[in-house]
């Protein structure tokens, strides 16, 4: 593995899990999870998020809007949820143009947030392979055909049914980790967003899933958008982060900004908390290679 020192000079080869480049970049501030108006429920253009990142002192900004629903015949099956299929190549083109335009000011990364549907993995994979993504975030947004943010699903459920639902959620996340399609798994306990009691549902599925994520050398994001939901905190919770540390799971940061003002939101607070838990580093991705950043 190539290891680059703080000044960017080659220092030789260094063993690390996986064949990914590492680079020591103390002080790098990054955000890999931002959206924009194409998805239909975010505000602002891509350039607005890049400008906000510069204003907030970021060195790296990743654009990762919601991918189209490729398995539907309609061009834009859900206009308030994800971009149209016809917009997808235009999205990639715009990000790549802005990457060049802002070169020397900030590093712009091409990402995408993909829903995970096990039955459609091959279709999604084929669509993504056509483009030079720096990373792909895999996120589970539906369980049993219902949005994870639909708090009405829990009404009238028995404790056994709640456990089953949570286990199904983590089974899907586990399958996404095994798919080989993603570098990052998004907001892995976001089902608590509008149902905070989700965290207290007891099951061993959470630990099993983190074990699988660690074995597959994926990163999970610390996603600060939970503060905009009823739960009022980050994804994932501290107890999940402690398990992630135990299983060697890598970490990255994403604000999940749907408004430019939230770019990099609470980056320094997250960094401080991760140090308290005992983490030493986190990462971002370039050309699907992990770039290590010391905490």
C-alpha positions as a Python dict, from the first residue, in 0.01 Angstrom:
ca = {
    (1, 'X'): (0, 0, 0),
    (2, 'X'): (119, 349, -79),
    (3, 'X'): (152, 577, 222),
    (4, 'X'): (186, 951, 179),
    (5, 'X'): (324, 1175, 450),
    (6, 'X'): (172, 1507, 552),
    (7, 'X'): (353, 1689, 273),
    (8, 'X'): (229, 1439, 17),
    (9, 'X'): (564, 1269, -38),
    (10, 'X'): (592, 896, -90),
    (11, 'X'): (712, 725, 227),
    (12, 'X'): (703, 365, 115),
    (13, 'X'): (461, 78, 153),
    (14, 'X'): (247, 13, 455),
    (15, 'X'): (24, -283, 533),
    (16, 'X'): (-342, -214, 594),
    (17, 'X'): (-663, -409, 563),
    (18, 'X'): (-758, -391, 198),
    (19, 'X'): (-564, -253, -95),
    (20, 'X'): (-659, 108, -36),
    (21, 'X'): (-437, 413, -39),
    (22, 'X'): (-395, 592, 291),
    (23, 'X'): (-287, 946, 345),
    (24, 'X'): (-208, 1126, 667),
    (25, 'X'): (-406, 1450, 654),
    (26, 'X'): (-442, 1603, 997),
    (27, 'X'): (-697, 1880, 1006),
    (28, 'X'): (-888, 1778, 692),
    (29, 'X'): (-1254, 1868, 728),
    (30, 'X'): (-1493, 1681, 500),
    (31, 'X'): (-1861, 1605, 442),
    (32, 'X'): (-1959, 1320, 209),
    (33, 'X'): (-2337, 1335, 230),
    (34, 'X'): (-2510, 1633, 70),
    (35, 'X'): (-2815, 1662, -154),
    (36, 'X'): (-2963, 1932, -378),
    (37, 'X'): (-3281, 2023, -563),
    (38, 'X'): (-3278, 1729, -808),
    (39, 'X'): (-3412, 1485, -549),
    (40, 'X'): (-3725, 1696, -503),
    (41, 'X'): (-3702, 1744, -125),
    (42, 'X'): (-3379, 1942, -86),
    (43, 'X'): (-3314, 2309, -146),
    (44, 'X'): (-3041, 2473, -352),
    (45, 'X'): (-2811, 2385, -639),
    (46, 'X'): (-2491, 2180, -619),
    (47, 'X'): (-2281, 2495, -643),
    (48, 'X'): (-2458, 2632, -333),
    (49, 'X'): (-2340, 2333, -130),
    (50, 'X'): (-1984, 2367, -255),
    (51, 'X'): (-1979, 2737, -170),
    (52, 'X'): (-2119, 2660, 176),
    (53, 'X'): (-1845, 2402, 225),
    (54, 'X'): (-1578, 2658, 140),
    (55, 'X'): (-1736, 2912, 373),
    (56, 'X'): (-1741, 2654, 654),
    (57, 'X'): (-1374, 2568, 610),
    (58, 'X'): (-1408, 2224, 451),
    (59, 'X'): (-1124, 2079, 246),
    (60, 'X'): (-1341, 1810, 85),
    (61, 'X'): (-1708, 1814, -13),
    (62, 'X'): (-1894, 1512, -146),
    (63, 'X'): (-2214, 1546, -346),
    (64, 'X'): (-2433, 1237, -296),
    (65, 'X'): (-2788, 1297, -403),
    (66, 'X'): (-3056, 1026, -407),
    (67, 'X'): (-3016, 795, -705),
    (68, 'X'): (-3312, 738, -938),
    (69, 'X'): (-3545, 443, -889),
    (70, 'X'): (-3387, 247, -1172),
    (71, 'X'): (-3623, -51, -1139),
    (72, 'X'): (-3934, 151, -1229),
    (73, 'X'): (-4046, 215, -1585),
    (74, 'X'): (-4130, 579, -1511),
    (75, 'X'): (-3857, 837, -1558),
    (76, 'X'): (-3922, 979, -1211),
    (77, 'X'): (-4134, 736, -1015),
    (78, 'X'): (-4125, 942, -694),
    (79, 'X'): (-4062, 1312, -772),
    (80, 'X'): (-4039, 1413, -405),
    (81, 'X'): (-3793, 1138, -313),
    (82, 'X'): (-3531, 1087, -585),
    (83, 'X'): (-3407, 1233, -912),
    (84, 'X'): (-3538, 1128, -1253),
    (85, 'X'): (-3346, 868, -1452),
    (86, 'X'): (-3300, 1124, -1730),
    (87, 'X'): (-3135, 1359, -1479),
    (88, 'X'): (-2878, 1104, -1365),
    (89, 'X'): (-2617, 1158, -1641),
    (90, 'X'): (-2672, 1533, -1613),
    (91, 'X'): (-2608, 1511, -1240),
    (92, 'X'): (-2280, 1329, -1295),
    (93, 'X'): (-2175, 1575, -1566),
    (94, 'X'): (-2247, 1876, -1344),
    (95, 'X'): (-2053, 1740, -1047),
    (96, 'X'): (-1753, 1654, -1266),
    (97, 'X'): (-1759, 2004, -1419),
    (98, 'X'): (-1772, 2161, -1074),
    (99, 'X'): (-1491, 1934, -959),
    (100, 'X'): (-1274, 2097, -1226),
    (101, 'X'): (-1408, 2447, -1169),
    (102, 'X'): (-1327, 2438, -797),
    (103, 'X'): (-993, 2262, -828),
    (104, 'X'): (-746, 2440, -603),
    (105, 'X'): (-1022, 2580, -383),
    (106, 'X'): (-1182, 2262, -252),
    (107, 'X'): (-1187, 1897, -352),
    (108, 'X'): (-1528, 1804, -492),
    (109, 'X'): (-1612, 1433, -487),
    (110, 'X'): (-1870, 1255, -701),
    (111, 'X'): (-2093, 1040, -486),
    (112, 'X'): (-2445, 902, -490),
    (113, 'X'): (-2680, 778, -220),
    (114, 'X'): (-2842, 459, -340),
    (115, 'X'): (-3145, 288, -194),
    (116, 'X'): (-3081, -80, -133),
    (117, 'X'): (-3326, -326, -283),
    (118, 'X'): (-3180, -680, -283),
    (119, 'X'): (-3388, -786, -581),
    (120, 'X'): (-3253, -499, -795),
    (121, 'X'): (-2884, -500, -703),
    (122, 'X'): (-2765, -600, -1051),
    (123, 'X'): (-2969, -328, -1221),
    (124, 'X'): (-2835, -60, -988),
    (125, 'X'): (-2480, -190, -1014),
    (126, 'X'): (-2493, -173, -1395),
    (127, 'X'): (-2615, 187, -1384),
    (128, 'X'): (-2344, 295, -1142),
    (129, 'X'): (-2057, 123, -1321),
    (130, 'X'): (-2091, 358, -1619),
    (131, 'X'): (-1969, 657, -1419),
    (132, 'X'): (-1652, 751, -1223),
    (133, 'X'): (-1798, 768, -874),
    (134, 'X'): (-1561, 844, -589),
    (135, 'X'): (-1795, 654, -356),
    (136, 'X'): (-2147, 515, -329),
    (137, 'X'): (-2350, 533, -9),
    (138, 'X'): (-2587, 242, 43),
    (139, 'X'): (-2892, 331, 250),
    (140, 'X'): (-3192, 128, 356),
    (141, 'X'): (-3496, 355, 341),
    (142, 'X'): (-3773, 94, 326),
    (143, 'X'): (-3854, -212, 534),
    (144, 'X'): (-4139, -439, 424),
    (145, 'X'): (-4230, -180, 162),
    (146, 'X'): (-4279, 99, 419),
    (147, 'X'): (-4052, 400, 473),
    (148, 'X'): (-3830, 371, 778),
    (149, 'X'): (-3941, 725, 869),
    (150, 'X'): (-4309, 632, 884),
    (151, 'X'): (-4377, 632, 1258),
    (152, 'X'): (-4734, 511, 1204),
    (153, 'X'): (-4598, 165, 1123),
    (154, 'X'): (-4532, 104, 1492),
    (155, 'X'): (-4888, 172, 1607),
    (156, 'X'): (-5050, -143, 1746),
    (157, 'X'): (-4741, -359, 1699),
    (158, 'X'): (-4660, -623, 1959),
    (159, 'X'): (-4310, -635, 2104),
    (160, 'X'): (-4243, -945, 1896),
    (161, 'X'): (-4345, -762, 1577),
    (162, 'X'): (-4122, -468, 1667),
    (163, 'X'): (-3825, -700, 1713),
    (164, 'X'): (-3900, -867, 1380),
    (165, 'X'): (-3916, -530, 1203),
    (166, 'X'): (-3584, -420, 1352),
    (167, 'X'): (-3423, -750, 1258),
    (168, 'X'): (-3550, -718, 901),
    (169, 'X'): (-3400, -367, 885),
    (170, 'X'): (-3059, -491, 995),
    (171, 'X'): (-3079, -794, 769),
    (172, 'X'): (-3116, -555, 476),
    (173, 'X'): (-2819, -349, 596),
    (174, 'X'): (-2619, -670, 631),
    (175, 'X'): (-2710, -770, 275),
    (176, 'X'): (-2607, -428, 151),
    (177, 'X'): (-2270, -475, 320),
    (178, 'X'): (-2223, -809, 144),
    (179, 'X'): (-2330, -675, -197),
    (180, 'X'): (-1991, -525, -282),
    (181, 'X'): (-2162, -221, -432),
    (182, 'X'): (-2092, 36, -162),
    (183, 'X'): (-1802, 206, 13),
    (184, 'X'): (-2023, 362, 281),
    (185, 'X'): (-2340, 252, 457),
    (186, 'X'): (-2570, 540, 540),
    (187, 'X'): (-2738, 627, 870),
    (188, 'X'): (-2753, 270, 1002),
    (189, 'X'): (-3003, 337, 1281),
    (190, 'X'): (-3212, 604, 1107),
    (191, 'X'): (-3527, 405, 1175),
    (192, 'X'): (-3523, 578, 1515),
    (193, 'X'): (-3562, 917, 1344),
    (194, 'X'): (-3935, 959, 1413),
    (195, 'X'): (-3957, 671, 1659),
    (196, 'X'): (-3689, 715, 1931),
    (197, 'X'): (-3804, 396, 2110),
    (198, 'X'): (-3654, 202, 1818),
    (199, 'X'): (-3317, 212, 1997),
    (200, 'X'): (-3455, 26, 2300),
    (201, 'X'): (-3587, -269, 2098),
    (202, 'X'): (-3354, -550, 2201),
    (203, 'X'): (-3205, -779, 1937),
    (204, 'X'): (-2864, -928, 1862),
    (205, 'X'): (-2909, -835, 1495),
    (206, 'X'): (-2737, -499, 1542),
    (207, 'X'): (-2414, -655, 1666),
    (208, 'X'): (-2422, -923, 1397),
    (209, 'X'): (-2464, -658, 1129),
    (210, 'X'): (-2170, -453, 1258),
    (211, 'X'): (-1957, -766, 1257),
    (212, 'X'): (-2042, -823, 889),
    (213, 'X'): (-1974, -457, 805),
    (214, 'X'): (-1633, -485, 968),
    (215, 'X'): (-1550, -807, 785),
    (216, 'X'): (-1639, -644, 453),
    (217, 'X'): (-1420, -341, 531),
    (218, 'X'): (-1692, -82, 476),
    (219, 'X'): (-1732, 253, 643),
    (220, 'X'): (-2042, 372, 823),
    (221, 'X'): (-2123, 739, 837),
    (222, 'X'): (-2176, 955, 1140),
    (223, 'X'): (-2481, 1135, 1009),
    (224, 'X'): (-2587, 1451, 1190),
    (225, 'X'): (-2929, 1486, 1025),
    (226, 'X'): (-3092, 1305, 1317),
    (227, 'X'): (-3101, 1644, 1488),
    (228, 'X'): (-3368, 1745, 1234),
    (229, 'X'): (-3592, 1453, 1335),
    (230, 'X'): (-3784, 1368, 1654),
    (231, 'X'): (-3492, 1169, 1792),
    (232, 'X'): (-3283, 1486, 1802),
    (233, 'X'): (-2939, 1325, 1776),
    (234, 'X'): (-2688, 1169, 1541),
    (235, 'X'): (-2697, 839, 1358),
    (236, 'X'): (-2574, 600, 1487),
    (237, 'X'): (-2601, 605, 1865),
    (238, 'X'): (-2299, 580, 2095),
    (239, 'X'): (-2365, 216, 2182),
    (240, 'X'): (-2356, 125, 1813),
    (241, 'X'): (-2035, 324, 1769),
    (242, 'X'): (-1877, 131, 2056),
    (243, 'X'): (-1971, -196, 1886),
    (244, 'X'): (-1837, -58, 1558),
    (245, 'X'): (-1504, 11, 1726),
    (246, 'X'): (-1496, -344, 1864),
    (247, 'X'): (-1549, -492, 1516),
    (248, 'X'): (-1305, -263, 1337),
    (249, 'X'): (-1569, -78, 1138),
    (250, 'X'): (-1439, 232, 958),
    (251, 'X'): (-1607, 570, 1002),
    (252, 'X'): (-1679, 868, 784),
    (253, 'X'): (-1881, 1188, 822),
    (254, 'X'): (-2195, 1310, 647),
    (255, 'X'): (-2427, 1593, 740),
    (256, 'X'): (-2698, 1460, 505),
    (257, 'X'): (-2758, 1827, 427),
    (258, 'X'): (-3076, 1909, 237),
    (259, 'X'): (-3006, 2280, 281),
    (260, 'X'): (-2667, 2442, 214),
    (261, 'X'): (-2645, 2592, 563),
    (262, 'X'): (-2615, 2242, 712),
    (263, 'X'): (-2297, 2145, 523),
    (264, 'X'): (-2039, 2021, 775),
    (265, 'X'): (-2294, 2055, 1056),
    (266, 'X'): (-2143, 1950, 1394),
    (267, 'X'): (-1829, 1806, 1233),
    (268, 'X'): (-1608, 1919, 1522),
    (269, 'X'): (-1849, 1792, 1787),
    (270, 'X'): (-1861, 1451, 1619),
    (271, 'X'): (-1482, 1443, 1596),
    (272, 'X'): (-1455, 1519, 1968),
    (273, 'X'): (-1703, 1248, 2062),
    (274, 'X'): (-1532, 985, 1849),
    (275, 'X'): (-1204, 1060, 2025),
    (276, 'X'): (-1378, 1014, 2360),
    (277, 'X'): (-1510, 673, 2249),
    (278, 'X'): (-1156, 577, 2151),
    (279, 'X'): (-1141, 607, 1774),
    (280, 'X'): (-814, 728, 1625),
    (281, 'X'): (-911, 791, 1263),
    (282, 'X'): (-1187, 821, 1009),
    (283, 'X'): (-1191, 848, 633),
    (284, 'X'): (-1330, 971, 306),
    (285, 'X'): (-1313, 818, -43),
    (286, 'X'): (-1150, 920, -368),
    (287, 'X'): (-1184, 696, -675),
    (288, 'X'): (-1336, 441, -437),
    (289, 'X'): (-1010, 426, -241),
    (290, 'X'): (-1019, 500, 129),
    (291, 'X'): (-828, 806, 244),
    (292, 'X'): (-747, 790, 615),
    (293, 'X'): (-772, 1106, 824),
    (294, 'X'): (-645, 1103, 1184),
    (295, 'X'): (-894, 1233, 1437),
}
